[in-house]
């Protein structure tokens, strides 16, 4: 099997239950990247770790990073189990994902475009690489940004953001198409808020890198 792959970014809340449907819709060579946001928050609460934020981004200490890795491991195993024998579990920091460290946030990085050999080998073998988003360091990275960085590095055909939102709301309705320029303008003006913001930022990153992106029913063309 050859050709440009599709990257699927699965939100932690829906990852295991939506992956089979998402894979069927993607078709062909597919790379899965998943988050674990709700699981991380729940485990931090269970351990009594108070979250600290700087300009809306979570500070990651060694203690928090331990929670992040453990939570990603749980979700990764669930996603792989849902896919079946074709799934290949991979952790980003073990396959060469790199990020620029953001010192004020502790063990956090902004991911850089990557083309890991382990992912290419898995695709060539007909497997489905399932990537947990950590970068070398190790550093905690945003899963949406990690998926976009992989999509650009792999020269993917497209990236699909699968979550519990139907798409990008513009004027109270889900937009069918949103250009990168329109998305960036809306982000700068504060039109968008909440969980859609990192997805939209990552979609713009992918589109600027030549990869068309979809958030639910909303397409952000390359």
MDAnalysis code that builds the backbone (N, CA, C; Angstrom):
import MDAnalysis as mda
import numpy as np

u = mda.Universe.empty(666, n_residues=222, atom_resindex=np.repeat(np.arange(222), 3), trajectory=True)
u.add_TopologyAttr("name", ["N", "CA", "C"] * 222)
u.add_TopologyAttr("resid", np.arange(1, 223))
u.add_TopologyAttr("resname", ["UNK", "UNK", "UNK", "UNK", "UNK", "UNK", "UNK", "UNK", "UNK", "UNK", "UNK", "UNK", "UNK", "UNK", "UNK", "UNK", "UNK", "UNK", "UNK", "UNK", "UNK", "UNK", "UNK", "UNK", "UNK", "UNK", "UNK", "UNK", "UNK", "UNK", "UNK", "UNK", "UNK", "UNK", "UNK", "UNK", "UNK", "UNK", "UNK", "UNK", "UNK", "UNK", "UNK", "UNK", "UNK", "UNK", "UNK", "UNK", "UNK", "UNK", "UNK", "UNK", "UNK", "UNK", "UNK", "UNK", "UNK", "UNK", "UNK", "UNK", "UNK", "UNK", "UNK", "UNK", "UNK", "UNK", "UNK", "UNK", "UNK", "UNK", "UNK", "UNK", "UNK", "UNK", "UNK", "UNK", "UNK", "UNK", "UNK", "UNK", "UNK", "UNK", "UNK", "UNK", "UNK", "UNK", "UNK", "UNK", "UNK", "UNK", "UNK", "UNK", "UNK", "UNK", "UNK", "UNK", "UNK", "UNK", "UNK", "UNK", "UNK", "UNK", "UNK", "UNK", "UNK", "UNK", "UNK", "UNK", "UNK", "UNK", "UNK", "UNK", "UNK", "UNK", "UNK", "UNK", "UNK", "UNK", "UNK", "UNK", "UNK", "UNK", "UNK", "UNK", "UNK", "UNK", "UNK", "UNK", "UNK", "UNK", "UNK", "UNK", "UNK", "UNK", "UNK", "UNK", "UNK", "UNK", "UNK", "UNK", "UNK", "UNK", "UNK", "UNK", "UNK", "UNK", "UNK", "UNK", "UNK", "UNK", "UNK", "UNK", "UNK", "UNK", "UNK", "UNK", "UNK", "UNK", "UNK", "UNK", "UNK", "UNK", "UNK", "UNK", "UNK", "UNK", "UNK", "UNK", "UNK", "UNK", "UNK", "UNK", "UNK", "UNK", "UNK", "UNK", "UNK", "UNK", "UNK", "UNK", "UNK", "UNK", "UNK", "UNK", "UNK", "UNK", "UNK", "UNK", "UNK", "UNK", "UNK", "UNK", "UNK", "UNK", "UNK", "UNK", "UNK", "UNK", "UNK", "UNK", "UNK", "UNK", "UNK", "UNK", "UNK", "UNK", "UNK", "UNK", "UNK", "UNK", "UNK", "UNK", "UNK", "UNK", "UNK", "UNK", "UNK", "UNK", "UNK", "UNK", "UNK", "UNK"])
u.atoms.positions = np.array([
    [0.854, -1.190, 0.000],
    [0.000, 0.000, 0.000],
    [0.887, 1.236, 0.000],
    [0.591, 2.206, -0.873],
    [1.416, 3.399, -0.944],
    [0.517, 4.614, -1.046],
    [1.146, 5.789, -1.093],
    [0.394, 7.025, -1.191],
    [0.466, 7.820, 0.088],
    [0.075, 9.091, -0.008],
    [0.110, 9.981, 1.149],
    [-0.902, 9.513, 2.195],
    [-0.514, 9.503, 3.459],
    [-1.425, 9.024, 4.500],
    [-2.428, 10.087, 4.929],
    [-3.397, 9.647, 5.682],
    [-4.317, 10.527, 6.397],
    [-3.947, 10.475, 7.867],
    [-3.974, 11.632, 8.529],
    [-3.754, 11.680, 9.971],
    [-5.090, 11.900, 10.660],
    [-5.395, 11.035, 11.618],
    [-6.606, 11.169, 12.430],
    [-6.208, 11.648, 13.809],
    [-6.735, 12.788, 14.231],
    [-6.520, 13.238, 15.604],
    [-7.801, 12.973, 16.387],
    [-7.691, 12.110, 17.401],
    [-8.855, 11.731, 18.206],
    [-8.777, 12.403, 19.561],
    [-9.842, 13.090, 19.944],
    [-9.906, 13.677, 21.277],
    [-9.979, 12.585, 22.329],
    [-9.373, 12.841, 23.481],
    [-9.328, 11.833, 24.537],
    [-10.696, 11.359, 24.983],
    [-11.682, 12.236, 24.908],
    [-13.019, 11.883, 25.380],
    [-13.702, 10.862, 24.468],
    [-13.328, 10.852, 23.183],
    [-14.028, 9.994, 22.226],
    [-13.107, 8.989, 21.538],
    [-11.828, 8.966, 21.920],
    [-10.820, 8.230, 21.162],
    [-11.188, 6.772, 20.913],
    [-11.404, 6.014, 21.982],
    [-11.598, 4.572, 21.835],
    [-12.925, 4.234, 21.163],
    [-13.955, 5.032, 21.410],
    [-15.282, 4.696, 20.877],
    [-15.456, 5.137, 19.428],
    [-14.639, 6.084, 18.967],
    [-14.848, 6.629, 17.621],
    [-13.815, 6.162, 16.607],
    [-12.774, 5.476, 17.058],
    [-11.648, 5.220, 16.154],
    [-12.020, 4.306, 14.991],
    [-12.821, 3.283, 15.217],
    [-13.141, 2.355, 14.126],
    [-13.957, 3.057, 13.036],
    [-14.931, 3.866, 13.435],
    [-15.720, 4.614, 12.466],
    [-14.853, 5.620, 11.724],
    [-13.971, 6.296, 12.470],
    [-13.095, 7.291, 11.853],
    [-12.133, 6.639, 10.867],
    [-11.603, 5.478, 11.218],
    [-10.696, 4.770, 10.318],
    [-11.409, 4.355, 9.035],
    [-12.638, 3.876, 9.166],
    [-13.404, 3.463, 7.988],
    [-13.636, 4.651, 7.063],
    [-13.860, 5.817, 7.657],
    [-14.083, 7.016, 6.850],
    [-12.818, 7.531, 6.210],
    [-11.677, 7.319, 6.886],
    [-10.409, 7.824, 6.355],
    [-9.939, 7.004, 5.174],
    [-10.014, 5.676, 5.305],
    [-9.572, 4.798, 4.234],
    [-8.067, 4.858, 4.019],
    [-7.500, 3.800, 3.464],
    [-6.088, 3.799, 3.100],
    [-5.142, 3.898, 4.282],
    [-3.959, 4.454, 4.025],
    [-2.900, 4.565, 5.025],
    [-3.263, 5.638, 6.037],
    [-3.321, 5.262, 7.301],
    [-3.798, 6.190, 8.321],
    [-2.898, 6.165, 9.551],
    [-2.581, 7.356, 10.030],
    [-1.849, 7.530, 11.290],
    [-2.822, 8.100, 12.313],
    [-2.881, 7.487, 13.492],
    [-3.772, 7.952, 14.552],
    [-2.949, 8.657, 15.624],
    [-3.382, 9.842, 16.006],
    [-2.806, 10.565, 17.141],
    [-3.955, 10.847, 18.102],
    [-3.765, 10.565, 19.370],
    [-4.858, 10.749, 20.329],
    [-4.437, 11.673, 21.469],
    [-5.425, 12.285, 22.076],
    [-5.202, 13.058, 23.289],
    [-5.589, 12.253, 24.513],
    [-5.549, 12.927, 25.661],
    [-5.990, 12.293, 26.906],
    [-6.367, 13.372, 27.920],
    [-6.863, 14.504, 27.412],
    [-7.151, 15.638, 28.289],
    [-8.036, 15.323, 29.479],
    [-9.225, 14.742, 29.261],
    [-10.105, 14.443, 30.401],
    [-9.479, 13.456, 31.375],
    [-8.758, 12.479, 30.847],
    [-8.123, 11.475, 31.710],
    [-7.020, 12.105, 32.558],
    [-6.257, 13.023, 31.976],
    [-5.196, 13.709, 32.716],
    [-5.796, 14.544, 33.839],
    [-6.838, 15.290, 33.519],
    [-7.494, 16.131, 34.532],
    [-8.034, 15.286, 35.674],
    [-8.683, 14.176, 35.339],
    [-9.263, 13.302, 36.360],
    [-8.178, 12.704, 37.255],
    [-7.075, 12.273, 36.650],
    [-6.014, 11.652, 37.433],
    [-5.296, 12.685, 38.310],
    [-5.141, 13.904, 37.802],
    [-4.535, 14.954, 38.627],
    [-5.414, 15.266, 39.836],
    [-6.706, 15.303, 39.623],
    [-7.632, 15.528, 40.736],
    [-7.542, 14.387, 41.743],
    [-7.454, 13.159, 41.223],
    [-7.369, 11.999, 42.116],
    [-6.118, 12.048, 42.968],
    [-5.012, 12.534, 42.387],
    [-3.754, 12.611, 43.120],
    [-3.604, 13.894, 43.933],
    [-4.579, 14.784, 43.814],
    [-4.521, 16.026, 44.562],
    [-3.517, 17.025, 44.030],
    [-3.259, 16.980, 42.715],
    [-2.313, 17.909, 42.091],
    [-3.084, 19.105, 41.547],
    [-2.750, 20.302, 42.050],
    [-3.425, 21.517, 41.603],
    [-2.851, 21.965, 40.262],
    [-3.695, 22.152, 39.249],
    [-3.184, 22.625, 37.966],
    [-2.769, 24.089, 38.033],
    [-1.712, 24.431, 37.313],
    [-1.241, 25.805, 37.207],
    [-1.217, 26.173, 35.735],
    [-1.771, 27.335, 35.410],
    [-1.841, 27.760, 34.018],
    [-1.120, 29.092, 33.815],
    [-0.485, 29.232, 32.672],
    [0.128, 30.490, 32.256],
    [-0.456, 30.846, 30.893],
    [-1.228, 31.938, 30.843],
    [-1.902, 32.359, 29.609],
    [-2.676, 31.212, 28.971],
    [-3.389, 30.480, 29.801],
    [-4.278, 29.427, 29.325],
    [-3.612, 28.100, 29.031],
    [-2.296, 27.989, 29.246],
    [-1.593, 26.724, 28.973],
    [-1.113, 26.121, 30.283],
    [-1.271, 24.801, 30.397],
    [-0.947, 24.104, 31.634],
    [0.560, 23.999, 31.838],
    [1.006, 24.334, 33.035],
    [2.400, 24.145, 33.408],
    [2.624, 22.660, 33.716],
    [3.702, 22.100, 33.183],
    [3.985, 20.679, 33.374],
    [5.248, 20.501, 34.203],
    [5.082, 19.996, 35.414],
    [6.190, 19.645, 36.294],
    [6.512, 18.163, 36.080],
    [7.622, 17.663, 36.636],
    [7.886, 16.227, 36.528],
    [6.729, 15.376, 37.062],
    [6.091, 15.841, 38.133],
    [4.958, 15.108, 38.701],
    [3.784, 15.085, 37.722],
    [3.514, 16.216, 37.091],
    [2.426, 16.285, 36.115],
    [2.763, 15.443, 34.886],
    [4.023, 15.474, 34.453],
    [4.418, 14.696, 33.286],
    [4.216, 13.200, 33.511],
    [4.422, 12.769, 34.742],
    [4.177, 11.362, 35.080],
    [2.707, 11.014, 34.856],
    [1.828, 11.928, 35.253],
    [0.393, 11.724, 35.055],
    [0.060, 11.724, 33.560],
    [0.660, 12.653, 32.828],
    [0.405, 12.749, 31.390],
    [0.788, 11.444, 30.701],
    [1.991, 10.928, 30.993],
    [2.444, 9.698, 30.344],
    [1.529, 8.520, 30.697],
    [1.179, 8.406, 31.961],
    [0.327, 7.294, 32.383],
    [-1.048, 7.379, 31.715],
    [-1.610, 8.582, 31.652],
    [-2.935, 8.752, 31.049],
    [-2.902, 8.480, 29.552],
    [-1.850, 8.968, 28.878],
    [-1.705, 8.683, 27.457],
    [-1.561, 7.181, 27.215],
    [-0.855, 6.497, 28.120],
    [-0.690, 5.055, 27.986],
    [-2.003, 4.310, 28.062],
    [-2.867, 4.757, 28.966],
    [-4.186, 4.121, 29.101],
    [-5.009, 4.317, 27.833],
    [-5.065, 5.562, 27.349],
    [-5.856, 5.840, 26.142],
    [-5.263, 5.122, 24.940],
    [-3.931, 5.107, 24.832],
    [-3.282, 4.427, 23.713],
    [-3.670, 2.954, 23.677],
    [-3.653, 2.303, 24.828],
    [-4.014, 0.887, 24.903],
    [-5.475, 0.667, 24.515],
    [-6.351, 1.578, 24.940],
    [-7.774, 1.457, 24.604],
    [-7.996, 1.626, 23.104],
    [-7.306, 2.602, 22.506],
    [-7.453, 2.830, 21.065],
    [-6.919, 1.633, 20.279],
    [-5.754, 1.127, 20.685],
    [-5.182, -0.035, 19.995],
    [-6.094, -1.254, 20.105],
    [-6.691, -1.447, 21.267],
    [-7.607, -2.573, 21.452],
    [-8.832, -2.433, 20.550],
    [-9.307, -1.186, 20.399],
    [-10.475, -0.957, 19.548],
    [-10.155, -1.187, 18.077],
    [-8.927, -0.874, 17.661],
    [-8.531, -1.079, 16.264],
    [-8.304, -2.552, 15.976],
    [-7.637, -3.233, 16.908],
    [-7.340, -4.649, 16.710],
    [-5.877, -4.887, 16.379],
    [-5.549, -6.071, 15.843],
    [-4.152, -6.475, 15.637],
    [-3.344, -5.555, 14.724],
    [-3.999, -4.790, 13.866],
    [-3.262, -3.911, 12.949],
    [-2.634, -2.717, 13.670],
    [-3.112, -2.401, 14.863],
    [-2.626, -1.231, 15.585],
    [-1.201, -1.435, 16.083],
    [-0.407, -0.361, 16.027],
    [0.947, -0.382, 16.559],
    [1.110, 0.793, 17.512],
    [1.202, 0.518, 18.829],
    [1.332, 1.615, 19.795],
    [2.708, 2.267, 19.733],
    [2.737, 3.597, 19.698],
    [3.986, 4.340, 19.646],
    [3.903, 5.558, 20.561],
    [4.992, 5.843, 21.279],
    [5.093, 7.078, 22.054],
    [6.015, 8.033, 21.311],
    [5.569, 9.262, 21.163],
    [6.299, 10.232, 20.361],
    [7.743, 10.430, 20.770],
    [8.005, 10.439, 22.071],
    [9.377, 10.689, 22.512],
    [10.302, 9.523, 22.206],
    [9.739, 8.351, 21.901],
    [10.549, 7.178, 21.570],
    [10.797, 7.041, 20.069],
    [10.085, 7.827, 19.251],
    [10.219, 7.690, 17.795],
    [10.774, 8.944, 17.141],
    [11.231, 9.894, 17.960],
    [11.911, 11.055, 17.400],
    [11.082, 12.300, 17.214],
    [9.905, 12.395, 17.840],
    [9.160, 13.651, 17.783],
    [9.916, 14.705, 18.589],
    [10.090, 15.875, 17.996],
    [10.830, 16.940, 18.658],
    [9.951, 18.163, 18.848],
    [10.321, 18.972, 19.823],
    [9.558, 20.178, 20.121],
    [10.491, 21.246, 20.663],
    [10.123, 22.490, 20.428],
    [10.843, 23.625, 21.002],
    [10.311, 23.861, 22.407],
    [11.186, 23.771, 23.385],
    [10.746, 23.888, 24.771],
    [10.240, 25.292, 25.079],
    [9.139, 25.344, 25.821],
    [8.561, 26.604, 26.287],
    [8.898, 26.696, 27.774],
    [9.986, 27.363, 28.097],
    [10.548, 27.317, 29.445],
    [9.575, 27.751, 30.529],
    [8.751, 28.763, 30.249],
    [7.856, 29.270, 31.284],
    [6.768, 28.270, 31.659],
    [6.609, 27.229, 30.842],
    [5.585, 26.215, 31.116],
    [6.180, 24.935, 31.684],
    [7.486, 24.935, 31.935],
    [8.118, 23.740, 32.484],
    [8.450, 22.746, 31.388],
    [8.007, 21.511, 31.562],
    [8.322, 20.436, 30.608],
    [7.287, 20.396, 29.485],
    [7.225, 21.486, 28.735],
    [6.252, 21.658, 27.658],
    [6.988, 22.106, 26.410],
    [6.525, 21.646, 25.245],
    [7.139, 22.061, 23.997],
    [6.127, 22.311, 22.910],
    [6.546, 23.096, 21.914],
    [5.754, 23.296, 20.703],
    [6.297, 22.341, 19.641],
    [5.508, 21.359, 19.200],
    [6.026, 20.315, 18.304],
    [6.453, 20.845, 16.949],
    [7.483, 20.202, 16.394],
    [8.006, 20.549, 15.078],
    [7.603, 19.467, 14.069],
    [7.467, 19.832, 12.795],
    [7.123, 18.822, 11.780],
    [8.066, 17.625, 11.852],
    [7.502, 16.439, 11.746],
    [8.298, 15.226, 11.926],
    [7.871, 14.154, 10.935],
    [8.841, 13.317, 10.568],
    [8.603, 12.199, 9.651],
    [9.272, 10.958, 10.240],
    [8.749, 10.442, 11.353],
    [9.415, 9.345, 12.064],
    [9.482, 8.071, 11.226],
    [10.656, 7.448, 11.226],
    [10.833, 6.215, 10.467],
    [9.912, 5.114, 10.978],
    [9.678, 5.093, 12.286],
    [8.802, 4.062, 12.858],
    [7.385, 4.159, 12.291],
    [6.921, 5.376, 12.041],
    [5.591, 5.568, 11.454],
    [5.588, 5.119, 9.995],
    [6.634, 5.492, 9.255],
    [6.719, 5.087, 7.842],
    [6.785, 3.572, 7.709],
    [7.584, 2.942, 8.571],
    [7.705, 1.479, 8.517],
    [6.372, 0.804, 8.828],
    [5.650, 1.344, 9.816],
    [4.347, 0.775, 10.175],
    [3.370, 0.877, 9.009],
    [3.337, 2.038, 8.369],
    [2.433, 2.216, 7.227],
    [2.793, 1.269, 6.088],
    [4.098, 1.135, 5.820],
    [4.528, 0.248, 4.734],
    [4.178, -1.216, 5.026],
    [4.089, -1.553, 6.311],
    [3.754, -2.925, 6.704],
    [2.242, -3.141, 6.812],
    [1.459, -2.119, 6.465],
    [0.013, -2.250, 6.531],
    [-0.555, -2.093, 7.929],
    [0.258, -1.539, 8.838],
    [-0.198, -1.344, 10.211],
    [-0.811, 0.050, 10.375],
    [-1.437, 0.270, 11.531],
    [-1.990, 1.578, 11.891],
    [-1.201, 2.111, 13.086],
    [-0.244, 3.015, 12.867],
    [0.493, 3.574, 14.003],
    [-0.423, 4.441, 14.858],
    [-0.390, 4.195, 16.167],
    [-1.213, 4.946, 17.120],
    [-0.253, 5.700, 18.023],
    [-0.174, 7.008, 17.840],
    [0.874, 7.814, 18.449],
    [0.356, 8.584, 19.667],
    [1.041, 8.381, 20.798],
    [0.783, 9.175, 22.000],
    [1.659, 10.416, 21.935],
    [1.081, 11.615, 22.067],
    [1.820, 12.852, 21.819],
    [2.703, 13.321, 22.972],
    [3.909, 12.767, 23.012],
    [4.984, 13.303, 23.838],
    [6.155, 13.575, 22.906],
    [6.992, 14.552, 23.253],
    [8.174, 14.843, 22.448],
    [9.429, 14.487, 23.230],
    [10.536, 14.395, 22.510],
    [11.809, 14.086, 23.165],
    [12.090, 15.093, 24.269],
    [12.666, 14.615, 25.322],
    [12.984, 15.462, 26.474],
    [12.885, 14.721, 27.794],
    [11.717, 14.130, 28.131],
    [10.461, 14.244, 27.372],
    [9.765, 15.569, 27.672],
    [8.938, 15.979, 26.706],
    [8.162, 17.202, 26.844],
    [6.691, 16.911, 26.554],
    [5.838, 17.555, 27.307],
    [4.406, 17.485, 27.076],
    [4.066, 18.395, 25.896],
    [3.328, 17.892, 24.925],
    [2.930, 18.707, 23.779],
    [1.428, 18.594, 23.574],
    [0.855, 19.641, 23.028],
    [-0.572, 19.622, 22.718],
    [-0.837, 18.593, 21.631],
    [-1.830, 17.745, 21.841],
    [-2.094, 16.642, 20.910],
    [-2.533, 17.143, 19.536],
    [-3.324, 18.211, 19.484],
    [-3.743, 18.761, 18.193],
    [-2.532, 19.261, 17.415],
    [-1.627, 19.977, 18.116],
    [-0.432, 20.499, 17.463],
    [0.496, 19.366, 17.032],
    [0.595, 18.321, 17.844],
    [1.442, 17.180, 17.497],
    [0.912, 16.484, 16.245],
    [-0.395, 16.342, 16.157],
    [-0.996, 15.712, 14.982],
    [-0.737, 16.538, 13.732],
    [-0.868, 17.864, 13.852],
    [-0.618, 18.742, 12.708],
    [0.847, 18.683, 12.292],
    [1.757, 18.653, 13.270],
    [3.180, 18.580, 12.962],
    [3.518, 17.279, 12.240],
    [2.915, 16.184, 12.663],
    [3.113, 14.911, 11.977],
    [2.541, 14.961, 10.560],
    [1.360, 15.535, 10.421],
    [0.718, 15.614, 9.108],
    [1.592, 16.387, 8.123],
    [2.153, 17.499, 8.581],
    [3.014, 18.308, 7.708],
    [4.305, 17.550, 7.395],
    [4.923, 16.956, 8.417],
    [6.167, 16.235, 8.213],
    [6.014, 15.030, 7.305],
    [4.864, 14.363, 7.382],
    [4.599, 13.178, 6.563],
    [4.042, 13.528, 5.182],
    [3.825, 14.835, 4.938],
    [3.185, 15.277, 3.696],
    [1.861, 14.537, 3.498],
    [1.058, 14.529, 4.558],
    [-0.210, 13.809, 4.540],
    [-1.181, 14.415, 3.531],
    [-2.099, 13.591, 3.066],
    [-3.139, 14.077, 2.164],
    [-4.094, 14.997, 2.917],
    [-4.400, 14.632, 4.164],
    [-5.324, 15.436, 4.968],
    [-5.181, 15.055, 6.433],
    [-5.714, 15.912, 7.289],
    [-5.783, 15.632, 8.717],
    [-7.218, 15.851, 9.164],
    [-7.747, 14.898, 9.896],
    [-9.124, 14.953, 10.389],
    [-9.109, 15.039, 11.909],
    [-9.724, 16.088, 12.444],
    [-9.842, 16.239, 13.885],
    [-11.201, 15.691, 14.307],
    [-11.181, 14.591, 15.056],
    [-12.408, 13.908, 15.469],
    [-12.608, 14.146, 16.967],
    [-13.731, 14.748, 17.315],
    [-14.003, 15.035, 18.730],
    [-15.508, 15.018, 18.949],
    [-15.934, 15.594, 20.064],
    [-17.364, 15.624, 20.363],
    [-18.014, 16.933, 19.921],
    [-17.367, 17.661, 19.005],
    [-17.963, 18.874, 18.442],
    [-18.257, 18.635, 16.963],
    [-19.379, 19.196, 16.446],
    [-19.768, 18.927, 15.057],
    [-18.941, 19.674, 14.022],
    [-18.239, 20.720, 14.454],
    [-17.471, 21.539, 13.536],
    [-17.214, 22.901, 14.158],
    [-16.791, 23.854, 13.325],
    [-16.496, 25.203, 13.800],
    [-17.735, 26.071, 13.635],
    [-18.198, 26.623, 14.740],
    [-19.384, 27.482, 14.704],
    [-18.994, 28.902, 14.302],
    [-19.672, 29.409, 13.272],
    [-19.484, 30.791, 12.828],
    [-20.867, 31.413, 12.706],
    [-21.130, 32.416, 13.494],
    [-22.452, 33.043, 13.462],
    [-23.559, 32.111, 13.886],
    [-23.249, 31.174, 14.782],
    [-24.258, 30.270, 15.317],
    [-24.503, 29.024, 14.487],
    [-23.805, 28.887, 13.362],
    [-23.974, 27.704, 12.505],
    [-22.612, 27.100, 12.205],
    [-22.612, 25.796, 11.930],
    [-21.361, 25.118, 11.594],
    [-20.936, 25.520, 10.184],
    [-19.727, 26.057, 10.068],
    [-19.194, 26.472, 8.766],
    [-18.753, 25.245, 7.979],
    [-19.084, 25.188, 6.690],
    [-18.645, 24.073, 5.856],
    [-17.198, 24.256, 5.416],
    [-16.817, 25.506, 5.159],
    [-15.446, 25.820, 4.759],
    [-14.999, 27.081, 5.495],
    [-13.762, 27.048, 5.978],
    [-13.183, 28.199, 6.672],
    [-11.732, 28.286, 6.213],
    [-11.387, 29.382, 5.539],
    [-10.016, 29.495, 5.053],
    [-9.061, 29.718, 6.222],
    [-7.784, 29.437, 5.991],
    [-6.782, 29.660, 7.033],
    [-6.744, 31.125, 7.434],
    [-6.878, 32.028, 6.452],
    [-6.879, 33.466, 6.756],
    [-8.071, 33.835, 7.632],
    [-9.251, 33.310, 7.298],
    [-10.449, 33.600, 8.094],
    [-10.306, 33.045, 9.505],
    [-9.756, 31.837, 9.611],
    [-9.569, 31.219, 10.919],
    [-8.602, 32.028, 11.772],
    [-7.485, 32.449, 11.184],
    [-6.494, 33.234, 11.924],
    [-7.073, 34.574, 12.363],
    [-7.852, 35.204, 11.493],
    [-8.465, 36.481, 11.840],
    [-9.435, 36.313, 13.004],
    [-10.257, 35.258, 12.942],
    [-11.211, 35.001, 14.016],
    [-10.520, 34.688, 15.329],
    [-9.423, 33.941, 15.269],
    [-8.661, 33.632, 16.482],
    [-8.077, 34.910, 17.081],
    [-7.541, 35.781, 16.227],
    [-6.942, 37.025, 16.698],
    [-7.980, 37.954, 17.327],
    [-9.199, 37.896, 16.801],
    [-10.271, 38.764, 17.294],
    [-11.030, 38.161, 18.468],
    [-10.680, 36.926, 18.853],
    [-11.359, 36.287, 19.976],
    [-12.738, 35.770, 19.645],
    [-13.004, 35.541, 18.352],
    [-14.312, 35.036, 17.923],
    [-14.543, 33.620, 18.436],
    [-13.470, 32.839, 18.484],
    [-13.577, 31.448, 18.909],
    [-13.049, 31.303, 20.331],
    [-13.605, 30.362, 21.068],
    [-13.163, 30.154, 22.444],
    [-13.335, 28.691, 22.834],
    [-12.697, 28.309, 23.932],
    [-12.821, 26.948, 24.436],
    [-11.965, 25.964, 23.652],
    [-12.402, 24.710, 23.652],
    [-11.622, 23.630, 23.082],
    [-11.430, 23.695, 21.583],
    [-12.251, 24.513, 20.893],
    [-12.097, 24.601, 19.441],
    [-10.849, 25.376, 19.070],
    [-10.342, 26.213, 19.971],
    [-9.200, 27.087, 19.656],
    [-7.943, 26.293, 19.301],
    [-7.476, 25.356, 20.151],
    [-6.266, 24.617, 19.756],
    [-6.453, 23.783, 18.499],
    [-7.658, 23.262, 18.276],
    [-7.921, 22.501, 17.056],
    [-7.830, 23.396, 15.827],
    [-8.393, 24.587, 15.944],
    [-8.376, 25.511, 14.810],
    [-6.955, 26.003, 14.547],
    [-6.205, 26.276, 15.605],
    [-4.813, 26.687, 15.435],
    [-4.008, 25.586, 14.747],
    [-4.245, 24.340, 15.149],
    [-3.534, 23.221, 14.541],
    [-3.966, 23.016, 13.087],
    [-5.254, 23.203, 12.814],
    [-5.747, 23.074, 11.445],
    [-5.101, 24.124, 10.542],
    [-4.950, 25.336, 11.054],
    [-4.284, 26.391, 10.287],
    [-2.824, 26.022, 10.045],
    [-2.166, 25.496, 11.076],
    [-0.774, 25.059, 10.934],
    [-0.646, 24.014, 9.833],
    [-1.569, 23.055, 9.828],
    [-1.540, 22.013, 8.795],
    [-1.792, 22.610, 7.416],
    [-2.804, 23.463, 7.307],
    [-3.142, 24.065, 6.017],
    [-1.987, 24.896, 5.471],
    [-1.335, 25.647, 6.348],
    [-0.176, 26.450, 5.915],
    [0.972, 25.548, 5.471],
    [0.991, 24.309, 5.982],
    [2.024, 23.366, 5.602],
    [1.642, 22.488, 4.424],
    [0.504, 22.814, 3.778],
    [0.113, 22.096, 2.577],
    [-0.813, 20.913, 2.787],
    [-1.378, 20.768, 3.997],
    [-2.249, 19.636, 4.309],
    [-3.657, 20.155, 4.590],
    [-4.622, 19.671, 3.838],
    [-6.000, 20.131, 4.095],
    [-6.506, 19.522, 5.398],
    [-7.276, 20.292, 6.129],
    [-7.715, 19.890, 7.455],
    [-9.235, 19.936, 7.557],
    [-9.766, 19.072, 8.413],
    [-11.201, 19.077, 8.688],
    [-11.408, 18.962, 10.189],
    [-12.262, 19.819, 10.726],
    [-12.685, 19.742, 12.122],
    [-14.172, 19.422, 12.078],
    [-14.523, 18.170, 12.319],
    [-15.917, 17.784, 12.136],
    [-16.322, 18.042, 10.692],
    [-17.392, 18.825, 10.511],
    [-17.902, 19.106, 9.170],
    [-17.270, 20.343, 8.539],
    [-16.325, 20.975, 9.234],
    [-15.696, 22.189, 8.729],
    [-14.345, 21.890, 8.084],
    [-14.182, 22.286, 6.831],
    [-12.907, 22.068, 6.150],
    [-12.094, 23.362, 6.136],
    [-10.790, 23.198, 6.419],
    [-9.827, 24.295, 6.309],
    [-8.879, 23.906, 5.175],
    [-9.093, 24.440, 3.979],
    [-8.317, 23.999, 2.817],
    [-6.845, 24.392, 2.930],
    [-5.980, 23.601, 2.292],
    [-4.551, 23.935, 2.235],
    [-4.340, 25.085, 1.259],
])
